[in-house]
């Protein structure tokens, strides 16, 4: 397992965690006229779960925004200027895709309590968001504790290195 991170003077940062079983987690935030916040969970080069929010600032206000949720080969995009979400499957816009919020008291949902989102693709196949996102969330759940441990170990190592450096001055 490895952990690396950078903080920049403008408040931007990046962090990357690599695990021995080929999983990795990448988190970044870039600040400026265009701010980009992103997170991804990968297995090798394949994105299992990703999230990106882009904000374009104009006159001290958010004038445009774009949010992308990536689950495997499905991208769900919501952006300024488009009145509904866009669904992409393997990078291809599903022009007749349908999105429906379901409410079933018998199941656990992905949105709020028993609510879920049902995605229907151009070919007529349907899948619930909870079914798509479930395996990635389980994997992420197993990686949370090692990520915390790596972050603590990095901070301890940084503290020791700084102490040694300043004692040698």
Buried (B, 14 or more C-beta within 10 A) or exposed (E): BEBEBEEEEEEBBBBBBBBEEEBBBBBBBBBEEEBBBBBBBBBEEEBBBBBBBBBBBEEEEEEEBBBBBBBBEBBBBBEEEEEEBBBBBEEEEBEEBBBEEBEEEEBEBBEEEEBBBBBBBBEEEEBBBBBBBBEBBEBBEEBEEBBEEBBEEBEEEEEEEEEEEEEEE
